[in-house]
Amino acid sequence: MSALTFDATGAAREAVEARVPALVADNVASRIFAKDHTLWGKDAEEESAKRLGWVEAATVSQALVADIVALRDALRSEGVDRIVLCGMGGSSLAPEVITATAEVPLVVLDSTDPEQVSAALTERIEATAIVVSSKSGSTVETDSQRRAFEAAFEAAGVDAKQRIVVVTDPGSPLDAASREAGYRAVFNADPNVGGRYSALTAFGLVPSGLAGVDIQALLDEAEEAVELLRDDSEENIGLQLGAALGGTTPLRDKIVIVEDGSGIKGFADWAEQLIAESTGKLGKGVLPVVASVASPEVSEGADDVLVVRLVSADAEPVLGTNEAAVGGTLATQMLVWEFATAVAGRLLGINPFDQPDVEAAKQAARGLLDARPEPTAATFTEGAIEVRGGEWLGGASTVEEAVKALLAQLGGNGYVSVQAYLDRLAYPQLEGVRDQLAKATGRPTTFGWGPRFLHSTGQYHKGGPAVGVFLQVTAAASTDVEIPGRPFTFAQLIEAQAAGDAQVLAEHGRPVLRLHLTDRAAGVQQLTDVVSALAR
């Protein structure tokens, strides 16, 4: 059985045949692994020169394994067997996939929703250690979570310093502050790896290893994949996948990623943030859409959609028209998608290592936290949902009419983005609106939990092609959590993050419909009922 497999039909196969020979002639594969920063053009050279460490992560990270395992054993000997990861974007999605696939428990706190934060703070705090993951330490979500946990540990009579583990870049403000504070351990990650490419660095390995994953086996798998991917050959699966993602003609810029027997849990969510943040900029990019085999996008055959199936390496996938299939184990899949995304960036003519539009929403949120203006009055309220929108709302007076007005803004090559700022663990049923909206519109639809998507797909929504319409869902909270040392609470923080992102999207000319649930359970039910009716 090969460690990696690839197959393609239609436009994907044509892209492979048209693009891969030139990639081979240009020695793109070997140059990527030689960390050639000139591959993505003059404008990208400065950034790519310091973002190619991921190509050697499988080898460099070997040095971390013994220390991670020793810390895991020490914590367990002290009765500490609940690991909570405080991280955002790639720092949280990779460990979530790794631990879920290994069926090892890990609490991933990648939210500022006060109800989700409160639940994480109160469960078995005496048996808990946290991993605080942030390249710089300036990430407001992660810093706020650390502050809240530190207070919760002290309130429970637990020595907080012995329960906090930090992953950060060497020399970062968080690195220095954590060592000065005397936290249990500080692991330095490779500073030459961006967050979304960091799955096989300390950011992916520390929380996964502390939770109980065999991280040595993970790295061994990845080293096998390196040998397959560095070869300048037309059989190189990384080049083939990269050509399918970024080289179709005309460009099929909606990449529908479907779990179809790979056995890797949540991989499409990780691939989504990798592709969206890497390619969505300068008005270009490909939009990843996380779907299931039964989702409308898979069967409707839109001419701007390419379906990529995640399969087992020993499977014989059944492909429809204009589809590709990638098979492999977890580590090999992670590496091949990182490599293919870099290749797609070259084909698309963009820098796959920067994220120029992510900061805009952060700045807007900071401004709203500093000024804290009075809330904008709702256009109208129906049941448990307050409705706010632009002039395009027209005379809408019900939630259904408001959603229809938003969807009427969709163009023929557009997409719908649902962005839900509430507890994703308590309301997973809300994700069901994705398939329903795709069915109602006949257009690709994405679903993101806020604020974590701001660190990933948020880049594409603001920097990619301006063809999206946005359904933002926010919610009142029955509880709030103070953030020690900060003049705002978690409820105020998530409110500012949602409002800030909506503001930036509106400034970019994107229509945003904000539905605020005054009662979470009732509002979620009301919204799902409305969307289900539209899909009939």
C-alpha positions, 0 to 999 in steps of 0.5 A, spaced: 500 500 500 502 506 498 503 512 503 499 516 498 494 515 492 491 520 487 486 520 482 482 525 478 477 526 472 475 531 468 477 538 469 482 536 475 485 530 470 486 536 465 489 540 470 494 535 472 496 533 465 496 541 463 500 543 469 504 538 472 510 537 466 511 545 467 512 544 474 517 538 473 521 542 468 521 548 473 524 543 479 518 546 483 518 540 488 525 539 489 526 547 490 520 547 495 524 542 499 530 546 498 526 552 501 527 556 495 523 563 497 523 565 489 518 560 487 512 565 488 514 571 485 518 578 487 513 580 492 512 574 496 520 573 497 521 577 503 515 573 507 516 566 503 524 566 506 521 566 513 515 561 512 518 555 509 520 551 515 514 546 515 518 542 509 523 539 514 518 539 520 518 532 520 525 531 522 526 538 526 520 536 531 523 529 533 527 533 538 521 535 541 518 528 542 522 526 549 520 532 552 513 532 551 512 525 553 516 526 559 511 532 561 505 527 559 507 522 564 509 527 570 502 530 569 499 523 569 503 521 575 500 528 579 493 526 577 492 531 571 489 527 565 485 533 562 488 537 557 485 544 555 488 547 548 487 555 548 489 556 541 486 559 534 486 557 527 491 552 525 494 552 532 487 549 534 485 545 528 491 541 527 491 538 534 483 537 534 484 533 528 490 529 530 487 527 537 480 526 534 483 521 529 487 517 535 481 517 539 484 521 544 480 526 549 483 533 548 478 539 550 479 545 544 478 552 547 478 556 540 472 560 542 471 567 546 463 565 547 462 566 554 458 559 555 463 555 552 469 558 556 465 557 562 464 550 561 471 549 559 473 553 566 469 549 571 469 541 568 474 537 573 479 543 574 483 540 579 485 535 574 486 540 568 492 543 565 492 548 559 496 548 553 497 556 551 499 556 543 500 563 540 506 565 536 507 571 539 502 571 545 498 577 542 492 573 540 487 576 544 483 570 545 488 566 547 491 571 552 484 572 555 483 564 556 490 564 559 488 569 564 481 566 565 484 559 567 489 562 571 484 565 576 480 559 576 486 555 578 487 559 583 480 559 586 480 552 586 486 552 590 491 549 584 498 552 583 496 555 576 504 555 574 504 548 575 498 547 570 500 552 564 504 549 558 506 554 553 507 553 545 510 560 542 516 562 538 523 563 541 524 570 543 516 572 543 513 576 548 509 570 551 516 566 551 519 571 555 513 572 560 512 565 561 519 563 563 519 569 568 512 567 570 515 560 572 510 556 568 510 549 568 513 548 561 515 553 555 516 549 548 519 553 542 516 552 535 520 553 529 519 561 527 519 559 520 513 556 520 506 560 519 500 557 524 496 554 518 502 550 516 504 548 523 501 541 524 507 537 525 511 543 529 510 544 537 503 547 535 500 540 533 505 536 537 505 539 544 497 538 545 496 532 542 502 528 545 500 531 552 493 528 551 496 521 549 497 521 541 503 517 539 507 523 536 513 519 534 509 515 529 506 521 526 512 524 525 515 517 522 509 517 517 511 524 515 518 523 514 515 517 509 511 523 505 517 527 504 521 522 500 515 522 496 513 529 495 520 532 494 521 528 487 521 532 481 516 527 477 510 527 474 508 522 478 508 526 484 502 526 488 503 533 491 504 536 484 498 533 482 493 535 487 496 542 487 495 542 479 488 540 481 487 545 486 489 551 483 490 550 475 484 548 472 482 552 466 477 556 467 479 556 474 474 552 478 475 556 484 470 552 489 473 546 492 468 542 495 472 537 500 468 531 502 470 526 507 469 519 504 472 514 508 479 516 510 478 515 517 481 522 519 476 526 523 475 533 521 481 533 516 476 537 511 476 543 517 483 543 517 484 543 510 479 549 509 483 554 513 490 552 510 487 553 503 482 559 504 488 563 508 493 561 503 490 563 497 484 568 498 488 575 497 488 580 491 481 578 489 484 571 487 484 564 491 480 558 491 474 557 496 474 551 500 467 548 502 467 542 507 461 538 505 459 531 506 458 525 500 450 527 500 451 535 500 448 538 494 455 541 491 457 534 490 451 532 485 449 539 482 455 539 478 456 547 478 462 549 473 466 553 478 466 547 483 471 541 484 470 536 488 476 533 492 474 526 496 478 524 502 479 517 502 483 511 505 490 510 501 488 502 500 481 504 497 478 504 490 474 511 489 468 512 485 469 519 482 464 523 478 465 528 473 470 533 475 473 530 481 479 528 485 481 523 490 487 523 495 488 517 500 493 517 505 494 517 513 493 523 517 501 525 517 502 524 510 495 527 508 497 533 512 504 534 509 501 533 502 496 538 502 501 543 505 505 542 499 499 542 494 497 549 497 504 552 496 504 549 489 497 552 488 499 559 490 504 559 485 499 557 479 494 562 482 500 567 482 499 569 489 503 569 496 501 562 500 504 565 506 501 571 508 494 573 510 494 581 509 486 582 510 486 578 517 488 584 521 483 588 519 477 585 523 482 585 529 483 592 529 476 593 528 474 589 534 479 593 538 476 599 536 470 597 538 472 594 545 476 601 546 470 605 544 464 600 546 458 604 542 451 603 543 448 597 540 445 598 533 438 598 533 435 592 530 431 593 524 426 588 526 425 582 531 421 576 530 420 571 535 427 570 538 431 573 533 433 580 532 435 582 525 440 587 522 442 588 515 443 593 509 439 597 504 438 591 500 433 588 506 428 592 503 421 591 506 423 585 509 419 584 516 420 576 517 427 572 518 425 568 512 424 575 508 430 577 510 434 571 509 431 571 502 433 578 501 440 576 503 440 570 498 438 575 492 444 578 492 448 572 490 451 572 483 452 566 478 459 565 481 457 567 488 457 563 495 454 563 502 458 564 508 454 562 515 458 565 521 456 563 527 458 566 534 456 561 539 458 555 543 459 550 537 459 544 542 452 546 545 449 547 538 452 543 533 445 542 530 446 549 527 451 546 522 445 543 519 443 550 515 449 549 511 446 543 506 440 547 507 442 553 504 446 550 499 440 546 497 436 553 497 441 557 493 444 552 488 451 555 490 456 553 495 456 554 502 461 555 507 460 554 515 464 557 520 464 558 528 466 565 530 471 567 532 476 562 530 474 562 522 477 570 523 484 566 523 483 562 517 477 563 512 476 570 514 482 572 510 479 569 504 472 572 505 475 579 505 481 578 500 479 573 495 474 574 490 468 579 492 462 574 491 460 572 497 454 574 501 454 573 509 449 570 514 452 572 521 449 569 527 450 572 534 447 570 541 445 573 548 449 569 553 446 567 560 452 567 563 459 572 562 466 571 564 471 576 567 477 577 564 482 578 569 486 585 568 482 587 562 477 592 562 472 587 558 468 581 559 468 575 554 461 577 552 463 584 550 469 581 547 465 576 542 460 581 541 466 586 538 469 581 534 462 579 530 461 587 530 468 588 527 468 583 522 461 585 519 464 592 519 470 590 515 466 586 510 461 591 509 466 596 508 469 591 502 462 591 499 459 585 502 452 584 504 452 582 511 445 579 515 446 579 522 441 575 526 442 576 533 439 570 538 435 573 544 434 566 546 439 561 544 435 554 544 429 558 541 433 562 536 437 556 533 430 552 532 427 558 529 433 559 524 433 552 522 426 552 521 426 558 517 432 555 513 429 548 512 423 551 509 427 555 504 430 548 502 423 545 500 
